[in-house]
């Protein structure tokens, strides 16, 4: 760190800088997205802007946008000329007319969770679900609900065009990144059966969109890579074949990793598990790279005319809404679209380096962040959540908090991570708590053996599924001095029974011989951080583990955050977690040998 921010960053400052931008959408001649507000406890507000105008919030401070359909929500708003619909934290749909206060869009209260909103041809569609199954519904202006499609499995991504309704479906015992089906049915005819267009037990189809040419586009991993295809009405043809993933695993609804411009080219993302690029492809299949200054792009790409918008970032700038003009020649940087939307001022940071090690028969890549004091340094091996997730090459102030305190941080794209094809993504199946631990330990040993990590100060930290990995590492003989687990999964078998329906197959598919984390197996000090209102990984298992560790006299600390959910999204919760983790490591490094 350098400049006026010299020295360690303040946890309070870092917690307030973790502003998120999500669900970018072009509609009604404007750009719309969700943005968290640290001044309001981290709630997410619907924002919009038109060309040349400043961005403004379209939802009041008392409404946080984003429901819990399929546990993680998504597709949280839809837009018409004078009306917006949003899914609030209670997973209900609200309508906002001409700046008035939100009002319920569904006349009769029900027990469903809503999401995946889609507005087309003056029709508002949504997906709603319970533990018994999902439905695609039409919500009328009067608040009535008409069921269009029902399934005992899962439904997603309804897309309406010219009397045809396309949607995704997958079985109750599958995850949408393993096996989905792209279906087509007539609308408003609610009696016709759905027609299978693509997808199988060995193919995951994601992100269907009707193009301006009337053809249905979608991403499929039928070749082992998520690439863009189109259905012409009779055949399916590839649009831009490549050995790279152009979409992420669909943890949330509403992802759009490609967009259509007025002049013809389609813009899409290309991901390698760490970095993301933006390219355009014309009818002849020619690929052109754009915005080469960006290293990470969220799965939301939108277009107004030939202006392309995305949520992009670099190793020195946080994710923000940016614009690319495809009509301008040459390589041009992506520009922030307006004041207050670009990166957040802060200290200069040293970009991480991308490293590779061999683990088993595979090459494992990781990002290495170095402190100002250089190497060797105390090391934190950071395990991403998911585990079906990636390691984005972007500025993360939570990582920089520890870097500013003198730690090196290694972020590992371990087996099971996304962006490296279907085979790598599924390589953790049946081996959760084994291969992920082995890959993280291999990175730590490599940095120790090459003199880049300080001995007796090698820590592992992870959240959610990454917390399970960290705790399993604490149960093995290995290079780690201590482990931090935030919002951790403790017992996959029990978690499978209590987790929201969407993720139950995930636990079954991943689980292997490692099993539950048992207090008697823990070999090193552990810090457990958990919110008491966590709906993804219940706090009871963490409480039980803390009690067992205390009974056995094993060194541990615990921080239970009252009323906090899975993500520690409120700035105060993140601040307390950062300080607790830092103090945990400092106390271990200060002790006598």
C-alpha positions, 0 to 999 in steps of 0.5 A: 500500500502507498500514498495517503492510505499508507499502513494497514487499512481500517476494517471499518473503511474496508467494510464500507467499500464492499459495494456490489453491482448486479443484474445489469439490464437494458430496458425502456431505453435505459440501463438498470442494475442493483447496487448495495448501499453501505449507508443503509446497512448493505441493502440493494437498491434498483438503480437506473440511468439514461445516456447523459443522465446521472444514475438514481435509485428507483426503490426507497431506502426501506426496500432491499431488492433480491429474493430467495427463489432457489436459495440465491435469487436472481432475476429480481426486477423487470421494467416497462415504460412507466412501471417497475416490478421488484422482488424484495427480500421477502421473495414477494413481487412489488410494483412501482408506478411512476415513482410511487411507493412499492405495492404488492403485485400479486393480489392474494398472498401465497407461500411461494418465493418469486424470482426470474422476472421477465417482461415482454409483449406487455406480459409479466412472467415470473418463476415461483417455487416451494419445496414441492416444485416450481411454476412459471406464471403470468402476473396480470395487471389486476394481480391475478396469477395464471400458471403456465408451466408446472414441474416437480423439479426446477424451472428458470429463465422464461423468455417470451417471443411471438407466441412462443415461451422458452424456458429451462427445466432440470430435475429435483436431484440435479444442479443446473450446471450439470444437467438442464433442458431447454424447452419450448411451448406455445403461449398463451396456450397452457395445454400444449406440452413442452418441446425439448430443444437442447439439453440432457443428463450430460449437457447443461443449457443456460441463459436462453434469450430470443435474438432480434432475428427471432432465433433462440440463443443459449449457452450449452456445454455439450462440447465440454465448454459453455459456448453460444448456440442458436436454434433457427427453428429447425437446427441448432448451430454454434455461434462462436465455438471455442475451448473456453467457458463463455458463461459461469455456473448459474448460481443465480437467475438473470445471468446474461453473459452476451448481448445483441447490438443494433449493428449486428455483432453479438458481444459475449464474455470469455472466461478462463477461471481467473480472467474474463474477456469481452469479445464480439462475433459477427455473422461470419464468426470473426472474433474481436477483443474489446475492453482489454483493460478489464480483467474480470466481468460479471455475467451481466452484459447489456446493449443500447444500440451499439453501446455495450454495458457491463460490470467490469473490474481490474486488479486495481479497481472494484467492479463497477458499471462501464461502457464500451462503444463498439463503433470506435476503432482500435483498442479503447478502455472501458469507461465508467458511465457516470460519477459515483458509479466508477471505482471507489477511491482508495490506496494503490494496490500491487496487482497479484500474479497468476501462478501454477502448481501441479496437484495430482495429475492437474495444474492448479492456478492461483492468484498470489497477492504480495504485501509491501514488505515483500516475501517471505510473509505470513500466508493466508490461503483463501478458499473460494465458496461454492465450491462451484465458483471461480477466482476473479482477477479483480480488486477485493478490499477484504483481501487487501485488508490482510495484504495491508497488514503484511500478509500474502494471500493466495486465492486458489482455483482448486478442482471443482472451480468453474471457468475451466470446462465441464470436466474440471468443474465436475472433478470434485464430485464425490471428493469434497473435503479431499481434492480441494484440501489437497490443492490448497495444501499443495499451494501452501507447501509450494510457497513454503518450499520456495521461501515465499511463505513464513513458516509457522504462519500459514493460514487457510480461510474460507466461507460457506463451502470454502469454510468446509474445505478450511475445516477439513484442512484443519483435520489433516496433517499439513502445512497450515498453522490455523484455519478460519471458517465463515458461514461454514458447512460442517456436516454435508449429510445433515446439511443436505437435509436442511439446506434449501431444496435447490442445493440438496443435490449439490451436497449429495453429488459432492459428498465423499469419504471426508464426511462431517467435521468432527471436533476430535479430528481438529489438529490446529486452532480454528476460528468459526464465524457465523451469522445466527440468521444464516438460511444457507448453512444453519448456525446450529452445526457451528454451535455444536462444533464450538461446544465439542471443541470446548469440551475437548479443550481444543484451541478455538475461537467463535464469533456469532453475529446476531441477526446476520445472514450467510453473506455478512453483507452488512458493513458492521458484520464484515467489519467485526469478522475482519477484525476477529480474523486478523486478531486470531492470526496475530495472537498465534504469531505472537505466541512463544514457540 
